Amino acid sequence: RSLNEDGLINLGWRGWEGDLPTPIINPCLSNPSLVEETIAYYNEAISVATKRILPLTCYYHMDPRPDKFSGTALTGIQPYMGSEIPDLTGCIVFIDFVRRGSTPARGVLAYTKVRTECKLNDYSIIEPNYNFGTQSAYYVSLGANLTQSRLYLGVYGSSNVTDFNQGTVFEIV
C-alpha cells in the first residue's frame, strides 16, 4: 500500500507525540467544526508514563494557541553554540516540515532554551527574513558546522521529492 492510501497513519514515536499519548485525528463527519481523536497505544503509553524521559519542548498537530503553530513532522534539530546570534546561544533550534494550513506552504523554524529543572519548556517561532514569494517552502533539513556555531536550513519548493531541482540551503544569520 502506498502512504497516500486510506488507512495508513503516522504514529510518530510509538505511544507518544511529545508529552501526550499519540492521537489519531480524524474529521467529525456530522460536525465539520469538531474532530475525533483516538489515543493509539493507550496501554503502552500508560505503562511507561512514569518511566520515560520527558521531552524538552512540545508542539502539536493541532494547536490553537497564539504565537504557536500546528505542525506536521519534525525534520531537523540542532543546538546553537555560536555567538553571532546572541539570543540563540545555548538554545535548541528545530524545524517542522510545513505549518498546517499555511498558504503557500511554509515550514517552521523555532527554538527553545535548555533548562536544568527537567520541566517542559515553551518554544518560540523564528520568522525568517527571506521572502519566498508565492513559492512553497518546505523545511526539510537543519544542519550545523562542526562547532555548532553556524546553522543551515534546507528548503525545498515541493513536498514531492521527485520534483527535482527545487532545493536551496540557507545560512541562518
C-alpha positions as CSV (number, residue, x, y, z in Angstrom):
1,R,0.0,0.0,0.0
2,S,1.2,3.5,-0.6
3,L,1.4,6.2,2.1
4,N,-1.4,8.1,0.4
5,E,-4.0,5.3,0.8
6,D,-6.7,5.5,3.4
7,G,-6.0,3.5,6.5
8,L,-2.3,4.4,6.9
9,I,-1.4,6.8,9.6
10,N,1.8,8.3,11.1
11,L,2.1,7.3,14.7
12,G,5.4,9.2,15.3
13,W,7.3,7.7,18.2
14,R,5.4,4.6,19.3
15,G,2.9,5.6,22.0
16,W,3.8,9.3,22.3
17,E,3.6,12.5,20.4
18,G,5.6,14.8,22.6
19,D,4.1,14.9,26.1
20,L,0.8,13.4,25.1
21,P,-0.2,9.8,24.1
22,T,-0.3,9.5,20.3
23,P,-3.6,10.8,18.9
24,I,-5.1,9.7,15.7
25,I,-7.0,12.8,14.5
26,N,-10.0,12.4,12.1
27,P,-12.6,14.9,11.0
28,C,-16.1,14.6,12.5
29,L,-18.4,13.8,9.6
30,S,-21.5,15.0,11.3
31,N,-20.0,18.3,12.5
32,P,-17.0,19.8,10.5
33,S,-16.1,22.1,13.3
34,L,-15.2,19.1,15.5
35,V,-12.6,16.4,15.2
36,E,-12.4,12.8,16.5
37,E,-9.3,12.0,18.5
38,T,-8.4,8.4,19.2
39,I,-5.5,7.5,21.5
40,A,-3.2,5.0,20.0
41,Y,-1.1,2.5,22.1
42,Y,-3.0,3.6,25.2
43,N,-2.0,0.7,27.4
44,E,1.7,1.1,26.4
45,A,1.6,4.8,27.0
46,I,0.1,4.3,30.5
47,S,2.6,1.6,31.4
48,V,5.7,3.8,30.6
49,A,4.3,7.2,31.6
50,T,6.3,7.4,34.8
51,K,9.4,5.8,33.4
52,R,10.1,7.8,30.3
53,I,12.2,10.8,29.8
54,L,10.1,13.9,29.3
55,P,10.6,15.9,26.1
56,L,12.5,19.3,26.2
57,T,9.6,21.0,24.4
58,C,6.4,20.1,22.6
59,Y,4.4,21.3,19.7
60,Y,1.3,19.7,18.4
61,H,-0.5,18.7,15.2
62,M,-3.4,20.9,16.3
63,D,-2.6,24.0,18.4
64,P,-4.9,27.0,18.6
65,R,-2.6,29.0,21.0
66,P,-1.4,32.4,19.8
67,D,2.2,32.5,18.7
68,K,2.3,28.7,18.3
69,F,1.9,26.5,15.2
70,S,0.2,23.3,14.2
71,G,3.0,21.2,12.8
72,T,3.3,18.1,10.6
73,A,6.7,16.5,11.1
74,L,9.9,17.4,13.0
75,T,12.5,17.4,10.3
76,G,15.6,18.9,12.0
77,I,17.1,19.8,15.3
78,Q,20.4,21.4,16.2
79,P,22.0,23.1,19.3
80,Y,23.3,26.6,18.5
81,M,26.6,27.3,20.3
82,G,27.7,30.3,18.3
83,S,27.8,33.9,19.4
84,E,26.7,35.8,16.3
85,I,23.0,35.3,17.2
86,P,23.2,36.0,21.0
87,D,19.5,35.3,21.7
88,L,20.0,31.7,20.3
89,T,23.3,30.9,22.1
90,G,22.9,27.7,24.0
91,C,19.4,27.1,22.6
92,I,18.0,24.1,20.7
93,V,16.8,25.1,17.2
94,F,14.3,22.9,15.4
95,I,12.2,22.9,12.2
96,D,8.9,21.4,11.1
97,F,8.3,20.4,7.5
98,V,5.2,22.6,7.0
99,R,2.9,24.7,9.1
100,R,-0.5,23.2,8.9
101,G,-2.9,25.4,7.0
102,S,-0.3,27.8,5.6
103,T,-0.8,29.0,2.0
104,P,1.6,28.9,0.3
105,A,3.1,26.1,2.2
106,R,5.8,27.2,4.7
107,G,8.0,25.2,7.1
108,V,8.5,26.5,10.6
109,L,11.8,27.5,12.4
110,A,11.6,27.6,16.2
111,Y,13.8,27.3,19.3
112,T,13.7,26.6,22.9
113,K,16.1,27.2,25.8
114,V,17.7,24.4,27.8
115,R,16.7,24.3,31.4
116,T,18.1,22.1,34.2
117,E,14.9,21.5,36.1
118,C,13.8,18.8,33.7
119,K,10.4,20.5,33.1
120,L,8.7,21.0,29.8
121,N,9.9,24.2,28.1
122,D,7.9,26.6,25.9
123,Y,9.2,27.4,22.4
124,S,9.3,30.5,20.2
125,I,8.9,30.8,16.5
126,I,11.7,32.4,14.4
127,E,10.3,34.3,11.4
128,P,12.9,34.1,8.6
129,N,13.8,37.4,7.0
130,Y,13.6,36.0,3.5
131,N,10.7,36.5,1.0
132,F,9.8,33.2,-0.6
133,G,7.1,35.0,-2.5
134,T,4.3,32.7,-3.8
135,Q,6.5,29.7,-3.9
136,S,6.1,26.9,-1.3
137,A,9.0,26.5,1.2
138,Y,9.1,23.1,2.9
139,Y,11.8,22.9,5.6
140,V,13.5,19.6,5.0
141,S,16.8,19.7,6.9
142,L,18.6,21.7,9.6
143,G,22.4,21.4,9.8
144,A,25.4,22.9,11.6
145,N,29.1,23.2,11.2
146,L,31.4,21.1,13.5
147,T,31.3,23.7,16.3
148,Q,27.6,24.3,16.0
149,S,28.3,28.0,15.6
150,R,26.6,28.2,12.2
151,L,23.2,26.8,11.3
152,Y,22.0,25.9,7.8
153,L,18.4,25.5,6.7
154,G,17.5,23.2,3.8
155,V,14.3,24.3,2.0
156,Y,12.5,22.5,-0.9
157,G,9.9,24.0,-3.2
158,S,7.7,20.9,-3.3
159,S,6.5,18.2,-0.9
160,N,7.2,15.7,-3.7
161,V,10.8,14.5,-3.8
162,T,10.5,13.6,-7.4
163,D,10.0,17.3,-8.3
164,F,13.7,17.7,-9.0
165,N,16.0,20.8,-8.5
166,Q,13.8,22.8,-6.1
167,G,16.1,22.8,-3.1
168,T,18.1,25.6,-1.5
169,V,20.3,25.8,1.5
170,F,20.3,29.0,3.6
171,E,22.6,30.0,6.4
172,I,20.7,31.3,9.4
173,V,22.3,34.6,10.4
